[in-house]
Structure formats: C-alpha cells, structure tokens
Amino acid sequence: MRDLAELLRIYREFKKSVDSVLKPLEELRAELVKPMAQPVEEEFKKTISSILYSWLTDLGNAKELQKADMEELYKKVKEHFK
C-alpha cells in the first residue's frame, strides 16, 4: 500500500512538472494557429450553410406546390440530416 501511495505521489509531481511545460506550449500553439484557422473555419461554415440552404429551398422540377404542415416538414428535414 505504501508503494502505491508513493507511486501516486511521484505521478502527481511528474504531472505537475509536465503540465507547467505543456500549458505554455498549448497557449502558444493556440495563439499561432487561431489566426490562420479561424478565417478558414468561418468560410467553411458559411459555405456549408449556403449549400444546405440551397438544398432545402431548391424546388427542382416541381410543377405543383402543395400545402404542407411546416412542423412535419421540419421534422422530416431534421430526421434526414441526423
């Protein structure tokens, strides 16, 4: 039992020393990557939103529109994209 407690103490000390090195590295990585990745992420989201919107609103070769229950349509669309 004493060995396990000692091992746990050593592990915590090791984790503390590693965390003190890794935390600044993670912060630096975030600062360097974010300015480059954020515009790409935003454009990607806009593009995907635009594509989904066009898919949902495209009537294609519809010749006749029928009345529809909007809640039912919403459920079908939501279920389709799960």
Protein Blocks (a to p, Z undefined) as FASTA:
>chain_A
ZZmmmmmmmmmmmmmmmmmmmmmmmmmmmmmmmmmmmmmmmmmmmmmmmmmmmmmmpgkj
afbdcdddfklmmmmmmmmmZZ
